[in-house]
Amino acid sequence: MEKIKEMSIDLETYSDVDIKKSGVYKYAESENFEILLFAVSIDGGDVIVYDLACGDVLPDEILDAIVSDDVIKWAFNASFERICLSYWMKRNYPDRFCSYSIPEDTVGNYLDPASWRCTMIWSAYMGLPLSLEGVGAVLGLKDQKMKEGKDLIRYFCVPCKPTKSNGGRTRNFPMHAPEKWTVFKSYNKRDVEVEIGIKEKLHKFPVPDFVWEEYLLDQEINDRGILVDLQMVENAIAFDERSKATITDEMLGLTDIDNPNSVSQMKSWLSDQGIEVESLGKKVVAEMIKDAPEDLAQVLSLRQQLAKSSVNRVGEIPLRREISTSHTTVRTVPYTAVQST
């Protein structure tokens, strides 16, 4: 095989961590994280799918290319592939893994983003959708993303509910549905074909170097994270829980409502007091307090405190590790993130 210059990659993975709640860093950090399928096109050639879940092994040339600064790796939403491969390489091929910066820096856990390019960023720069399916449809590609993918991902890539019919298992493996697995491999292959199609369609409109430099900076910020005192976060959560319990007890004593958090029960109680409302939104309750008798104003004020949602965000801090944005010059999607102290 000649020296690899460029690879287009798509992964299908499994983790017991919800990526939507926790982000890709915590997702791939899980001890139960696995790469199931690895689809790759080398230098624009045919797409090959390596079935890692069923025993396939990546060739040395591909393993070397993953960590090489001289080989450009392309993917749609490339940060997912890069972070997943970072953890996978560290666990399975620690002697081959190499990162960037100094060992004491937190970015030392991840592959250098300098050799990665993202077709989602390219698409966004051109004002196209931020989904592979959406871009393929708008560009009218010959090969479109397979619609079976969502169901297959739910089946193979996340834990399943144990039932009598599935023998109480908490995960579906290829052996449990061989036909589905075959389709899943085709889905994995097609994603790379669609990504290549996007590159071919957009090749006359290259992304400026300064945009890739901004993307690289964004990835480094994500890799590095921020320091957060998690003990302080845990104390804040505990304090909030005690405060809510106190407010709830006080409201129970004033109203006899079974669940002071229930909007319908609160509306019913207010109706008994001669007040009909369609909403218990923040502004509505604030206006009601202005003209309400003292005892009713007290209940409404307690209701406001109990309904505050901003403190819920504190509980999310230990769950996420992304920071900054999913960068494009057209759109930004903010993320919250931490590195524990």
C-alpha positions as CSV (number, residue, x, y, z in Angstrom):
1,M,0.0,0.0,0.0
2,E,1.3,3.5,-0.9
3,K,1.7,6.0,1.8
4,I,-1.8,7.3,2.8
5,K,-2.4,11.0,2.3
6,E,-6.1,11.3,3.2
7,M,-8.8,9.2,4.8
8,S,-12.6,9.7,5.1
9,I,-13.9,8.0,8.2
10,D,-17.2,7.1,9.8
11,L,-17.7,5.2,13.1
12,E,-20.6,3.4,14.6
13,T,-20.1,3.1,18.4
14,Y,-21.7,1.8,21.6
15,S,-21.7,3.5,25.0
16,D,-23.9,3.3,28.1
17,V,-23.5,7.1,28.5
18,D,-26.2,9.3,26.8
19,I,-24.2,11.5,24.4
20,K,-27.0,14.1,24.2
21,K,-26.9,14.7,27.9
22,S,-23.1,14.2,28.5
23,G,-21.3,15.1,25.3
24,V,-18.8,13.0,23.3
25,Y,-16.0,13.3,25.9
26,K,-17.9,11.6,28.7
27,Y,-19.5,9.3,26.1
28,A,-16.2,7.9,24.9
29,E,-14.6,8.0,28.3
30,S,-17.0,5.3,29.6
31,E,-15.5,1.9,30.3
32,N,-18.3,0.4,28.2
33,F,-17.5,2.5,25.2
34,E,-16.7,0.5,22.0
35,I,-16.2,1.2,18.3
36,L,-18.4,-1.3,16.5
37,L,-17.8,-0.4,12.9
38,F,-15.1,1.5,11.2
39,A,-15.8,2.6,7.6
40,V,-13.0,4.3,5.7
41,S,-12.1,5.5,2.2
42,I,-8.3,5.9,1.6
43,D,-7.3,8.6,-0.8
44,G,-10.7,8.6,-2.4
45,G,-10.8,4.9,-3.0
46,D,-13.6,2.4,-2.4
47,V,-15.1,2.4,1.1
48,I,-14.1,-0.5,3.3
49,V,-16.0,-1.4,6.5
50,Y,-14.1,-3.0,9.3
51,D,-16.4,-5.0,11.6
52,L,-14.5,-4.5,14.8
53,A,-17.5,-5.9,16.9
54,C,-17.1,-9.2,15.1
55,G,-13.4,-9.5,15.3
56,D,-12.0,-7.5,12.4
57,V,-8.7,-5.7,13.1
58,L,-7.6,-2.4,11.5
59,P,-4.4,-2.7,9.3
60,D,-1.2,-1.2,10.7
61,E,-1.3,1.4,7.9
62,I,-4.6,2.7,9.0
63,L,-3.6,2.7,12.7
64,D,-0.5,4.7,11.8
65,A,-2.6,7.1,9.7
66,I,-5.0,7.8,12.5
67,V,-2.2,9.2,14.7
68,S,-0.1,10.7,11.9
69,D,0.1,14.5,11.6
70,D,0.8,14.0,7.9
71,V,-2.5,12.2,7.0
72,I,-5.6,14.4,6.8
73,K,-8.7,12.7,8.3
74,W,-12.1,13.8,7.1
75,A,-15.5,13.1,8.8
76,F,-18.9,14.7,9.2
77,N,-18.8,16.2,12.7
78,A,-15.2,15.2,12.9
79,S,-14.9,16.0,16.6
80,F,-16.9,12.8,17.3
81,E,-14.6,10.5,15.3
82,R,-11.5,12.2,16.7
83,I,-12.5,12.0,20.4
84,C,-13.8,8.4,20.0
85,L,-10.6,7.3,18.3
86,S,-8.5,9.1,20.9
87,Y,-10.0,7.0,23.7
88,W,-10.0,3.8,21.6
89,M,-6.4,4.2,20.5
90,K,-5.2,4.9,24.1
91,R,-7.0,1.8,25.4
92,N,-6.2,-0.6,22.6
93,Y,-3.0,0.6,21.1
94,P,-1.3,2.7,23.8
95,D,2.1,2.2,22.2
96,R,0.9,3.8,19.0
97,F,-1.1,6.6,20.5
98,C,0.3,10.1,20.5
99,S,-1.2,13.5,21.2
100,Y,-0.1,17.1,21.2
101,S,1.1,19.7,23.7
102,I,2.9,18.7,26.9
103,P,2.0,15.7,29.0
104,E,0.8,17.8,31.9
105,D,-1.8,19.5,29.7
106,T,-5.2,18.0,29.5
107,V,-5.1,17.9,25.7
108,G,-2.6,15.1,26.0
109,N,-5.5,12.7,26.1
110,Y,-6.6,13.4,22.6
111,L,-5.4,13.1,19.0
112,D,-4.1,16.3,17.5
113,P,-7.0,18.1,15.7
114,A,-4.6,19.8,13.3
115,S,-4.8,16.8,10.9
116,W,-8.6,16.6,11.0
117,R,-11.1,18.3,8.7
118,C,-14.9,18.4,9.1
119,T,-17.4,18.2,6.3
120,M,-20.1,19.5,8.6
121,I,-18.0,22.7,9.1
122,W,-17.6,23.0,5.3
123,S,-21.3,22.5,4.8
124,A,-22.1,25.1,7.5
125,Y,-19.7,27.6,5.9
126,M,-21.7,27.2,2.7
127,G,-24.9,27.8,4.5
128,L,-26.0,24.2,4.2
129,P,-27.8,22.1,6.9
130,L,-25.9,20.7,9.8
131,S,-27.0,17.1,9.3
132,L,-25.5,14.6,6.9
133,E,-29.0,13.7,5.6
134,G,-29.9,17.4,5.1
135,V,-26.7,18.2,3.2
136,G,-27.0,15.2,1.0
137,A,-30.6,16.1,0.1
138,V,-29.9,19.8,-0.6
139,L,-26.9,18.9,-2.8
140,G,-28.9,16.2,-4.6
141,L,-26.2,13.6,-4.1
142,K,-26.5,10.3,-6.0
143,D,-26.0,8.4,-2.7
144,Q,-28.2,9.6,0.1
145,K,-28.0,8.7,3.8
146,M,-29.9,5.6,4.6
147,K,-33.1,6.2,6.6
148,E,-32.8,2.9,8.5
149,G,-29.9,4.3,10.5
150,K,-31.9,5.8,13.4
151,D,-33.6,2.5,14.3
152,L,-30.4,0.5,13.9
153,I,-28.5,3.0,16.2
154,R,-31.2,2.6,18.8
155,Y,-30.9,-1.2,18.5
156,F,-27.1,-1.6,18.5
157,C,-25.6,1.5,20.0
158,V,-27.4,2.2,23.2
159,P,-28.4,-0.1,26.1
160,C,-31.7,-1.9,25.7
161,K,-34.4,-2.5,28.3
162,P,-34.3,-6.0,29.7
163,T,-37.5,-8.0,29.0
164,K,-38.7,-11.6,29.1
165,S,-38.6,-11.8,25.3
166,N,-35.0,-10.7,25.1
167,G,-33.8,-12.9,28.0
168,G,-33.2,-10.0,30.3
169,R,-30.2,-8.6,28.3
170,T,-29.3,-5.0,28.5
171,R,-27.5,-4.8,25.2
172,N,-28.1,-6.0,21.6
173,F,-25.2,-7.6,19.9
174,P,-24.8,-8.5,16.2
175,M,-25.7,-12.2,16.9
176,H,-29.1,-11.1,18.2
177,A,-30.1,-9.7,14.8
178,P,-27.7,-10.8,12.0
179,E,-29.8,-9.3,9.2
180,K,-30.0,-5.9,11.0
181,W,-26.3,-6.0,11.5
182,T,-25.7,-6.5,7.7
183,V,-27.9,-3.5,7.0
184,F,-26.0,-1.5,9.7
185,K,-22.7,-2.2,7.9
186,S,-24.2,-0.9,4.7
187,Y,-25.4,2.2,6.6
188,N,-21.9,2.8,7.9
189,K,-20.5,2.5,4.4
190,R,-23.1,4.8,2.9
191,D,-22.3,7.6,5.4
192,V,-18.7,7.7,4.1
193,E,-20.0,7.7,0.5
194,V,-22.2,10.6,1.3
195,E,-19.3,12.5,3.0
196,I,-17.2,11.9,-0.1
197,G,-20.0,13.2,-2.3
198,I,-20.2,16.4,-0.2
199,K,-16.5,17.0,-0.7
200,E,-16.8,16.4,-4.4
201,K,-19.8,18.8,-4.7
202,L,-18.1,21.6,-2.7
203,H,-14.5,21.3,-4.0
204,K,-14.9,24.5,-6.0
205,F,-15.7,26.4,-2.8
206,P,-12.9,25.6,-0.4
207,V,-13.0,26.6,3.2
208,P,-10.5,29.5,3.8
209,D,-7.5,28.6,6.0
210,F,-8.5,31.1,8.7
211,V,-11.7,29.1,9.2
212,W,-9.8,25.9,9.7
213,E,-7.5,27.7,12.1
214,E,-10.6,28.8,14.1
215,Y,-11.9,25.3,14.0
216,L,-8.6,24.0,15.3
217,L,-8.7,26.5,18.1
218,D,-12.2,25.5,19.0
219,Q,-11.2,21.8,19.2
220,E,-8.2,22.7,21.4
221,I,-10.5,24.6,23.7
222,N,-12.9,21.6,23.9
223,D,-10.0,19.3,24.6
224,R,-8.6,21.5,27.4
225,G,-11.9,22.2,29.1
226,I,-12.1,24.4,32.2
227,L,-11.4,23.8,35.9
228,V,-14.5,23.5,38.1
229,D,-14.7,22.8,41.8
230,L,-17.0,19.8,41.7
231,Q,-17.2,19.7,45.5
232,M,-18.7,23.2,45.4
233,V,-21.1,22.0,42.7
234,E,-22.2,19.1,44.8
235,N,-22.7,21.3,47.9
236,A,-24.8,23.8,45.8
237,I,-27.0,20.9,44.6
238,A,-27.4,19.6,48.2
239,F,-28.3,23.1,49.4
240,D,-30.9,23.6,46.6
241,E,-32.5,20.2,47.5
242,R,-32.8,21.2,51.2
243,S,-34.2,24.6,50.2
244,K,-36.8,23.0,48.0
245,A,-37.8,20.6,50.7
246,T,-38.3,23.5,53.1
247,I,-40.4,25.5,50.6
248,T,-42.4,22.4,49.8
249,D,-43.2,21.7,53.4
250,E,-44.2,25.4,53.9
251,M,-46.5,25.3,50.9
252,L,-48.1,22.1,52.0
253,G,-48.9,23.7,55.3
254,L,-50.5,26.7,53.6
255,T,-52.4,25.0,50.8
256,D,-52.9,21.3,51.5
257,I,-51.9,20.7,47.9
258,D,-50.6,17.1,47.4
259,N,-47.9,18.3,45.0
260,P,-46.9,22.0,45.2
261,N,-44.9,21.5,42.0
262,S,-48.0,20.5,40.0
263,V,-49.3,23.3,37.8
264,S,-52.8,21.7,37.5
265,Q,-53.1,21.4,41.3
266,M,-51.9,24.9,41.9
267,K,-54.4,26.3,39.3
268,S,-57.2,24.3,41.0
269,W,-56.2,25.7,44.4
270,L,-56.1,29.3,43.0
271,S,-59.5,28.7,41.5
272,D,-60.8,27.8,45.0
273,Q,-59.5,31.1,46.1
274,G,-61.4,32.9,43.4
275,I,-58.6,33.3,40.9
276,E,-58.7,31.8,37.4
277,V,-55.4,31.7,35.5
278,E,-54.3,30.1,32.2
279,S,-50.6,30.1,33.0
280,L,-48.3,30.0,36.0
281,G,-45.4,31.6,34.1
282,K,-42.9,33.8,35.9
283,K,-44.4,37.1,34.6
284,V,-48.0,36.0,35.3
285,V,-47.2,35.0,38.9
286,A,-45.2,38.2,39.4
287,E,-48.2,40.3,38.3
288,M,-50.6,38.3,40.6
289,I,-48.4,38.9,43.6
290,K,-48.7,42.7,43.2
291,D,-52.4,42.7,43.9
292,A,-52.8,39.5,46.0
293,P,-53.7,39.5,49.7
294,E,-50.7,38.8,52.0
295,D,-51.4,35.1,52.6
296,L,-52.0,34.5,48.9
297,A,-48.9,36.5,47.9
298,Q,-46.9,34.3,50.2
299,V,-48.0,31.2,48.5
300,L,-47.3,32.7,45.1
301,S,-43.9,33.8,46.1
302,L,-43.1,30.3,47.4
303,R,-44.4,28.9,44.1
304,Q,-42.0,31.2,42.2
305,Q,-39.0,29.9,44.2
306,L,-40.0,26.3,43.8
307,A,-40.4,26.7,40.0
308,K,-36.9,28.2,39.4
309,S,-35.2,26.2,36.7
310,S,-31.8,28.0,36.6
311,V,-30.5,26.0,39.5
312,N,-31.1,22.8,37.5
313,R,-28.2,23.8,35.2
314,V,-25.8,23.4,38.1
315,G,-26.6,19.7,38.3
316,E,-25.6,19.3,34.6
317,I,-22.0,20.6,35.2
318,P,-20.4,17.2,36.2
319,L,-22.1,15.5,33.2
320,R,-20.5,17.5,30.3
321,R,-17.0,18.1,29.2
322,E,-17.4,20.2,26.1
323,I,-16.7,23.9,26.1
324,S,-16.9,26.7,23.5
325,T,-18.9,26.0,20.3
326,S,-19.4,23.7,17.4
327,H,-17.7,26.3,15.3
328,T,-18.6,27.8,12.0
329,T,-18.6,31.4,10.8
330,V,-22.3,31.0,10.0
331,R,-23.7,29.4,13.1
332,T,-22.5,28.5,16.6
333,V,-24.0,25.9,18.9
334,P,-22.9,26.5,22.6
335,Y,-21.9,23.8,24.9
336,T,-21.2,23.7,28.6
337,A,-18.2,21.9,29.9
338,V,-15.9,21.1,32.7
339,Q,-12.7,19.5,33.8
340,S,-12.8,18.5,37.4
341,T,-10.2,20.0,39.8
